[in-house]
């Protein structure tokens, strides 16, 4: 990451990121101490949650590095693809109407924000249930999906549908998330070279295609599906989160389709990596040695 930042001409606020990194390191050390005391469930919850936040920061920085490329924005082709896919769908008119819908738009805002707490809840439930393999497979699937998203974003940057259709935040006051309007400013600053110092306050989502909110909805549905008591409520919640990515996140419909495919690919890739570990001579942690229903459906001779 330091090399990538240097090559791209970006700098980070060292004091801010150093403090965050120090907190991450301390929590991981504390979890290691708990594991040494035999408190594996709490240790796993702390480790996985801390690594999750570290991943989010790291991949956010990676998107900023990728955003410095001089590739042309591909909003027009995506908007055209939406028109071909849904010729009856008027994106600007639909967003203005939905903004004034009252309760539906308030629900959509809350559902869209659930990406901020769902992963931590899933990690906590699985860890406390000693389903360690599912915890690490979820995190590995999240990593694989983010890798694909960043790789695609590097070649196909997008300013977002609100920017493309010329809709200001004041035109749709019901949409509370400012990211769809922050994103174009950040991306254009990276492209023009006017944005060079990255602070924690600067970090924001700048990837529109594929939609990671859509991908996260798939990943979280897959993660919660193993917990029978809550599988259907979270399946519904994440279906709504996927749909809310259009009005609240300012995505094109094709962004959602790409995000879903990306997440499915990430889940399969993570399972393949886990299954390949023994063949590559990589020692598997105990948590990976329990065969899961998903891995059995993928490979008959899956995890030992």
Secondary structure by P-SEA (a helix, b strand, c coil): caaaaaaaccccaaaaaaaaaaaaaaaaaaaaaaaaacaaaaaaaaaaaaaaaaaaaaaaaaaaaaaccccccaaaaaaaaaaaacccccaaaaaaaaaaccaaaaaaaaaaaccccaaaaaaaaaaaacaaaaaaaaaaaaaaaaaaaaaaaaaccccccccccccccccccccccaaaaaaaaaaaaaaacccccccccccccccccccaaaaaaaaaaaaaccccccaaaaaaaaaaaaaaccccccccaaaaaaaaaaaaaaaaaaaaaaaaccccccccccccccccaaaaaacccccc
